[in-house]
């Protein structure tokens, strides 16, 4: 019946008696918290003489869900509903959270790490079901630090022994491009900038595949590459109206953030397209640059596989030729710029321009300073000073021998050099 104090969890006074296993318990009718539990007698061996024990002890269920774990489970379910994930995803994420919380290191972790644990369980579930969700999106929803999130994510994957596949790039492109505000006219988007979603998505996928084939995606965050590919796809569909639009303005029109390395990825994509254009007969005579090559992206993508193979084949042949030539032979010729850049690449130098179709790490190798090896000049025949030799003496006999040797040396010195 109501009126028996207050609930310690919610502060409600609506406490009622509830019968549980024929034992009366005082329960809060608002939140369900068990305020007082009844007692019962059992015949377990550790409860001799039919001694009365509480319910939790008598059933052996000593582990109770803490308030922190309850809060975390609620946040897992809430996050799954915000992301509109299927019910099976929610059940899997909850199960992972419960498994992780059984480890003492997670239970004793800071509050910030426990908050991040919620997103890690949801992200692992989405990755296992090939659901396109990025780590950055989860961090934005949870207001979490990306470094803390990534370290906790790797810890949970290792702790639970999970097999988490990598993110599918094609699904990420579809999800990311769907959030762009360029597919219907609005006061902020002029009609000439509105584009058909399917056409733009199809060309973006082709450009991202090209970037993957030319090593522009390997070891890098995918969103800057996708942003650059989407921008080029959007420009190439109507170049007459869109070539004057910058990448920053495009992201502002699309209502998406501009990733910091996206400008660098854009320049790398344009360099690859120019290299491919050199092997297309009707484009070779046009002397294209990074601005005009955008108009011909459709033709380049149509013959993408053969053009990339030709660029690789010519690059390999050029490398073989330069390896056979003496170091100074290619300099001073009419086409010496490409030769010098390639030669500098073979010698480990930074080239002036990306002449060959090679991975970015080879076109722009990081500067590494190798310290000069220190040559030891110790031969073992060096004299040991008297003050230093004392630290090598270990036994009393060694001390006496050293004192006798020192006295004998002083006597010999006085004989050879009399005063």
C-alpha positions in Angstrom: 0.0 0.0 0.0 1.2 3.6 -0.7 2.7 5.8 2.0 5.8 3.8 3.2 8.6 6.2 2.6 10.2 7.2 -0.7 11.8 5.3 -3.5 15.7 5.7 -3.4 15.8 5.9 -7.2 13.1 8.2 -8.3 11.9 9.7 -5.0 8.3 8.6 -5.5 6.1 7.8 -2.5 4.0 5.3 -4.5 5.4 2.2 -2.8 3.3 -1.0 -2.9 3.6 -4.5 -1.6 4.2 -7.1 -4.2 4.2 -10.9 -3.8 7.3 -12.5 -5.3 7.7 -16.3 -4.8 5.0 -15.9 -2.0 7.2 -13.4 -0.2 6.1 -9.8 0.2 8.3 -7.1 -1.2 8.0 -3.3 -1.2 8.2 -2.1 -4.8 8.0 1.4 -6.4 5.0 1.5 -8.7 6.5 4.3 -10.8 9.9 3.0 -11.7 9.7 -0.7 -10.5 12.6 -0.4 -8.0 12.5 -3.1 -5.3 12.9 -1.1 -2.1 12.8 -4.0 0.4 12.7 -7.7 -0.4 11.2 -10.5 1.7 13.0 -13.4 3.3 12.5 -17.1 2.7 14.0 -20.4 3.9 15.7 -22.9 1.7 17.4 -26.2 2.1 20.7 -25.4 0.3 23.8 -26.8 1.9 25.3 -23.4 2.6 22.1 -22.3 4.5 22.2 -24.8 7.3 19.5 -25.2 10.0 16.9 -23.7 7.6 18.3 -20.2 8.3 16.3 -17.3 6.8 18.2 -15.6 4.0 17.2 -12.9 1.5 15.9 -13.7 -2.0 19.1 -12.7 -3.8 21.3 -14.8 -1.6 19.0 -17.8 -1.6 18.8 -18.0 -5.4 22.5 -17.4 -5.9 21.9 -14.3 -8.0 24.4 -12.1 -6.4 25.1 -10.1 -9.6 22.7 -7.2 -10.0 22.6 -4.7 -12.8 24.1 -1.4 -11.6 22.6 1.9 -12.4 25.4 2.7 -14.7 24.8 -0.4 -16.7 21.1 0.2 -16.8 21.8 3.7 -18.2 24.1 2.4 -20.8 21.6 -0.2 -22.0 19.0 2.5 -22.3 21.4 4.6 -24.4 22.2 1.7 -26.7 18.5 1.2 -27.4 17.9 4.9 -27.8 20.8 5.2 -30.3 19.5 2.3 -32.3 16.1 3.9 -32.5 17.6 7.3 -33.5 19.5 5.6 -36.3 16.3 3.6 -37.2 18.1 0.3 -37.1 16.2 -3.0 -37.3 15.2 -4.7 -34.0 17.7 -7.5 -34.5 20.5 -4.9 -34.6 19.3 -3.5 -31.3 19.3 -6.9 -29.6 22.9 -7.6 -30.9 24.2 -4.3 -29.7 22.6 -4.8 -26.3 24.2 -8.3 -26.0 27.6 -6.8 -26.9 27.2 -4.1 -24.3 26.4 -6.7 -21.6 29.4 -8.9 -22.6 31.7 -5.9 -22.5 30.4 -4.7 -19.1 31.2 -8.1 -17.5 35.0 -7.3 -17.8 36.4 -5.5 -14.8 38.4 -3.1 -16.9 35.2 -1.7 -18.5 33.3 -1.5 -15.2 36.1 0.4 -13.6 36.6 2.7 -16.6 35.9 6.4 -16.6 32.5 7.8 -17.5 33.7 9.1 -20.8 34.8 5.6 -21.9 31.5 4.1 -20.8 29.6 6.7 -22.8 31.7 5.8 -25.9 31.1 2.1 -25.3 27.5 2.6 -26.3 28.5 3.8 -29.7 31.1 1.2 -30.1 28.6 -1.7 -29.7 26.2 -0.1 -32.2 29.0 0.5 -34.7 30.3 -3.1 -34.4 26.7 -4.4 -35.0 26.3 -2.2 -38.1 29.7 -3.2 -39.5 28.8 -6.9 -39.1 25.5 -6.4 -40.9 27.1 -4.3 -43.6 25.1 -1.3 -42.6 26.8 1.9 -43.9 27.6 3.9 -40.7 30.8 5.8 -40.1 32.7 6.3 -36.9 32.5 10.0 -37.4 28.7 9.9 -37.5 28.5 8.1 -34.2 31.0 10.5 -32.6 28.8 13.4 -33.8 25.7 11.9 -32.2 27.4 11.2 -28.9 29.5 14.3 -28.8 32.5 12.0 -28.3 36.2 12.5 -29.0 37.3 10.5 -32.1 40.6 9.4 -30.6 38.9 8.0 -27.5 36.2 6.4 -29.6 38.6 4.7 -31.9 40.8 3.3 -29.1 37.8 2.0 -27.2 36.4 0.5 -30.4 39.7 -1.5 -31.0 39.8 -2.5 -27.3 36.2 -3.9 -27.4 36.8 -5.8 -30.7 39.9 -7.4 -29.2 38.3 -8.0 -25.8 35.3 -9.8 -27.2 37.2 -11.6 -29.9 34.9 -10.3 -32.7 35.3 -10.5 -36.4 34.3 -7.1 -37.8 34.5 -6.6 -41.6 35.7 -3.3 -43.0 33.2 -0.7 -44.2 31.8 -1.3 -47.7 32.8 1.7 -49.8 30.0 1.5 -52.3 27.3 1.5 -49.5 29.0 4.4 -47.8 29.0 6.4 -51.1 25.2 5.8 -51.4 24.5 6.8 -47.9 26.7 9.9 -47.9 25.5 11.2 -51.2 21.9 10.8 -50.2 22.4 13.4 -47.6 23.3 16.1 -50.2 20.7 18.9 -50.7 21.3 19.1 -54.5 18.5 16.9 -55.8 15.6 19.3 -55.6 15.3 23.0 -56.2 15.2 25.3 -53.1 15.8 29.0 -52.3 19.4 28.2 -51.4 20.1 25.9 -54.5 19.7 27.5 -57.9 18.0 25.4 -60.6 21.2 25.1 -62.6 22.9 23.4 -59.7 20.1 20.8 -59.1 21.1 17.3 -60.3 19.4 13.9 -60.8 20.3 11.7 -57.9 20.8 8.5 -59.8 23.1 10.0 -62.4 25.2 11.7 -59.8 25.4 8.6 -57.7 26.4 6.4 -60.7 29.2 8.7 -61.8 30.4 9.2 -58.2 30.7 5.4 -57.7 32.8 5.2 -60.9 35.1 7.9 -59.7 35.5 6.3 -56.3 36.4 3.0 -58.0 39.0 4.8 -60.1 40.4 6.4 -56.9 40.6 2.9 -55.3 42.3 1.4 -58.3 45.0 4.2 -58.3 45.7 3.9 -54.5 44.0 7.2 -53.5 41.8 5.4 -51.0 44.3 3.0 -49.4 45.1 3.9 -45.8 43.0 7.1 -45.9 39.7 8.3 -44.5 37.1 7.6 -47.2 34.9 10.7 -46.8 37.4 13.3 -48.3 37.8 11.0 -51.3 34.1 10.6 -51.7 33.6 14.4 -51.3 36.1 15.1 -54.1 34.6 12.4 -56.3 31.1 13.7 -55.8 32.2 17.3 -56.6 33.8 16.1 -59.9 30.8 14.0 -60.8 28.5 17.0 -60.2 30.7 19.3 -62.2 31.1 16.9 -65.2 27.3 16.5 -65.7 26.8 20.1 -66.5 30.3 21.7 -66.8 29.1 24.9 -68.6 27.3 26.1 -65.5 29.4 24.4 -62.7 33.1 24.8 -63.6 33.2 28.2 -61.9 31.8 26.7 -58.6 34.5 25.9 -56.0 34.6 22.9 -53.8 33.9 25.0 -50.7 30.8 26.5 -52.3 29.7 23.1 -53.5 29.8 21.7 -49.9 27.9 24.8 -48.7 25.2 24.2 -51.3 25.0 20.5 -50.5 24.8 21.4 -46.7 27.7 19.1 -45.8 30.9 19.8 -44.0 34.1 20.2 -46.1 36.7 17.6 -44.9 40.1 19.2 -44.6 42.0 16.8 -47.0 39.3 16.9 -49.6 41.1 19.6 -51.6 44.2 17.4 -51.8 42.2 14.4 -52.8 40.6 16.5 -55.6 44.0 17.5 -57.0 45.1 13.9 -56.9 42.0 12.7 -58.8 42.5 15.4 -61.4 46.1 14.4 -61.9 45.0 10.8 -62.5 42.4 11.9 -65.0 45.0 14.0 -66.9 47.3 11.0 -67.0 44.5 8.9 -68.5 43.6 11.6 -71.0 47.1 11.3 -72.5 46.2 7.8 -73.7 42.9 8.7 -75.3 43.4 9.6 -79.0 40.8 12.4 -79.4 41.9 14.1 -76.1 45.6 13.9 -76.6 45.6 16.9 -79.0 43.5 19.2 -76.8 46.2 20.0 -74.3 43.9 19.6 -71.3 44.5 21.0 -67.9 42.9 20.3 -64.5 40.0 22.6 -65.3 39.1 21.4 -68.9 39.6 17.7 -68.2 36.4 17.8 -66.1 34.4 18.2 -69.3 35.6 14.8 -70.6 35.2 12.7 -67.4 32.4 10.8 -69.0 34.6 9.6 -71.9 37.5 8.8 -69.5 35.3 6.7 -67.2 33.8 4.9 -70.2 37.3 3.6 -71.2 38.6 3.6 -67.6 40.0 0.1 -67.5 42.0 0.3 -70.7 43.3 3.8 -70.0 44.5 2.8 -66.5 46.3 -0.2 -67.9 47.9 1.9 -70.6 49.1 4.5 -68.0 50.5 1.7 -65.8 52.2 0.0 -68.7 53.8 3.2 -69.9 54.9 4.1 -66.4 56.6 0.7 -66.0 58.3 1.0 -69.3 59.6 4.4 -68.4 61.0 3.2 -65.1 62.8 0.3 -66.9 64.3 2.7 -69.4 65.5 5.1 -66.7 67.0 2.2 -64.7 69.1 1.3 -67.8 70.3 4.9 -68.5 73.2 6.5 -66.8 72.2 9.0 -64.1 73.0 12.2 -66.1 71.9 11.1 -69.5 68.2 12.1 -69.4 69.0 15.7 -68.3 69.1 18.5 -70.8 66.7 16.9 -73.4 63.6 18.4 -74.7 61.3 16.1 -72.7 63.7 16.1 -69.8 61.1 17.3 -67.3 59.3 13.9 -67.1 62.6 12.0 -67.2 64.1 14.1 -64.4 61.0 13.7 -62.2 61.0 9.9 -62.7 64.7 9.7 -62.2 64.4 11.7 -59.0 61.7 9.3 -57.9 64.0 6.3 -58.6 66.7 7.9 -56.6 64.4 8.5 -53.6 64.0 12.3 -54.3 60.7 14.2 -54.2 59.5 14.8 -57.8 58.4 18.2 -59.0 55.2 16.8 -60.6 53.5 13.3 -60.6 54.8 12.1 -64.0 54.0 8.4 -63.3 50.8 6.8 -62.2 52.1 5.6 -58.8 50.8 5.5 -55.3 50.8 8.8 -53.5 53.3 7.5 -50.9 55.8 7.1 -53.8 55.0 10.3 -55.6 55.4 12.3 -52.4 57.5 10.2 -50.0 57.6 11.4 -46.4 60.8 13.1 -45.3 62.7 10.8 -43.0 65.9 11.9 -41.3 68.2 9.0 -40.7 70.7 9.8 -38.0 74.3 9.0 -38.8 75.4 5.7 -37.2 77.7 6.3 -34.3 81.0 4.5 -34.7 82.3 3.2 -31.4 86.0 4.0 -30.8 86.3 1.8 -27.7 89.0 -0.8 -28.2 89.4 -2.2 -24.7 93.0 -1.1 -24.3 92.1 2.3 -22.7 93.7 3.1 -19.3 91.4 3.2 -16.3 91.8 6.0 -13.9 92.4 5.4 -10.2 89.1 7.0 -9.2 87.2 4.9 -11.7 88.9 1.6 -10.9 87.5 1.6 -7.4 84.0 0.9 -8.7 85.2 -2.4 -10.2 86.6 -3.8 -6.9 84.3 -6.3 -5.4 86.2 -8.3 -2.7 88.6 -7.3 0.2 91.4 -9.3 -1.5 91.0 -7.2 -4.7 91.2 -4.0 -2.6 94.4 -5.2 -0.9 95.9 -6.2 -4.3 95.1 -2.8 -5.7 96.6 -1.0 -2.8 99.9 -3.0 -3.1 100.0 -2.3 -6.8 99.5 1.4 -6.3 102.3 1.5 -3.6 104.7 -0.4 -5.9 103.9 2.0 -8.8 104.6 5.1 -6.6 107.9 3.6 -5.4 109.0 2.9 -9.0 108.1 6.4 -9.9 110.2 7.9 -7.1 113.2 5.8 -8.2 113.0 6.8 -11.8 112.3 10.4 -11.1 114.3 11.4 -7.9 113.6 14.8 -6.4 
